[in-house]
Amino acid sequence: MSVLLYGFNDRFFFSIARKLLEQKLPVSHIVTMHPHEFSDPVFRQVTIIDQHNLSYIQSIRRLNTKSDTALSDKIIEELFETESLFLSVTDRLAFFPQSVRSRKEVYYELLQFWLDFLKKESITTIIFTQTPHDGSPNILYGVAHSQKVRTLFIYPTIIQDSVLLLHDYKKIEKIPRDFKKGASINSLSKEIGSTLVSQVFATSEWLKKSFELNTQANSHKSFISMILRIIKRNLNFSSLSHLLKKSLSFNSIAEGTIFYLEKPIHPFFEYILVIKHYLHILSLEKLYISLSQTPRKKEKFVYFPLQYQPERTTMPEGGVFCDQLLALDILSKSIPKGWYVYVKEHPRQFVRTDIRLHHFRDKHYYAKIRSYKNVKLISLDEESRKLIKNAQFTATVTGSAGWESLQFKKACMVFGYAWYSGCNSCYKVGSVEDCRKAIQDIHKKGTTNVELDVLKFLLYYKKRFITSSHSEEIARRSSLPFDELAVNICEAYKKHVV
């Protein structure tokens, strides 16, 4: 038995790794961006792998120089879905578009490496910190499933201090229709417990953090103020660490920009990239504002808020609907005559300084949305919760708006693999036929029916919820002790590994 920990990159997961070793879990390898954090004697027998070497193209090309493993047509064909996902995910890993040929080269190198690694190291379990979504971990996840290696990862929920531990993000169990048949709201609430019930209908720290980020998203809209902030914070032209999240050493392969598939560049050129992206986003936001409308009173509509991209919630958890226009096309062709789909862009999609966003919206994206006669772009100033309350129902790929709809005792529709899609008032759809049938069912559901479904979902999943967190930041915002949250997830890991 041998356990690989992948992506243990913050103090919450450093603490978890330590506790797992102290409790004699057979951890043999740890993949991390911060190898120096694992110099303590407790990690003496563990092989520490620098995650940078699995991320940057220069080091990836050197991975298999001594490998005796060759890829076969069978394994490549078996992992076509993984390859497709990798090609989509890696749009976030290069500022300048990379050819499919060059990205396939990277894919094949990583695929060969992980096949060889799992075989030679006899890995039996891989623990990811979250749904793999950043290139190399996507490939490892796909290879692990093909080789029957157990995978585990934390799936965050929007319930305070509650996470799920999953083997497969596509397998969210639906609540049996006859579960607690005939039970009342009061009896279900008592069985669940007042603490969990109150948390479910409250705003979690994660959601509060999201609201804060949305509010702050465009607090610096002036181009001049943007330039002044760059100069003020980087008078010595060291790096754009506050913008690019990682420090840059000009000749270093181990520490490049966030764009792993490009060579490290001088900080001066990063300034240029940021300015280029700033102008791109500025023009897109102006276009969006010119195309957007204010909701009309008494108009029947479905609310479809776009999700921030790139993020794990669309890639990979959205499946094929990481292209949100595919979901919108289905909605437009499914809703009754006289209804509209209200589409509102995610506030953080117009953040000026997050250059990872560069490839995920363009003018054609919004033109496509406007091309539907029954679809309207809604002003960014409109409050999402008000739109959720007034909609016939809310539809999303996997976003928090679906859960907020359930909190308001209104049914919702999802296209991907949302953590709450096990609830029977959440309809997972993938076609016009699915969507039309779901709309018929939603019409029959009153607020009491939805509330009962939410409570049944909570009761059914109660023993699966783990009182823990999914990151250092969210753990520190909890009212529970940091150490307790770490211990709880360790205990859950052990049950699945030992």
Buried (B, 14 or more C-beta within 10 A) or exposed (E): EBBBBBBBBBBBBBBBBBBBBEBEBBBBBBBBBBBEBBEEEBBEEBEBBBBBBBBBBEBBEEBBEEBEBEBEEEBBEBBEEBBEBBBBBBBBBBBEEBEEEEBBBBBBBBBBBBBBBBEEEEBBBBBBBBBBBBBBBBBBBBBBBBEEBBBBBBBBBBBBBBBBBBEEBEEBEBBEEEBBEEBEEEEBBEBBEEEBBEBBEEBBBBBEBBBEEBEEBBEBEEEEEBBEBBEEEBEEEEBBEEBBEEBBEEEEBBBBBBBBBBEBBEBEEBBEBBBEBBEBBBEBBEBBEEBBEEBEEEEEBBBBBBBBBBBBBBBBBBBBBBBBBBBBBBBBEBBEEEBBBBBBBBBBBBBBBBBBBBBBBEEEBBEEBEEBEBBBBBBBEBEBEEBBBBBBBBBBBBBBBBBBBBBBBBBBBBBBBBBBBBBBBBBBBBEBEBBBBBBEEBEEBEEEBBBBBBBBBBBBBEEBBBBBBBBBBBBEBBEBEBEEBBBBBBEBBBEEBE
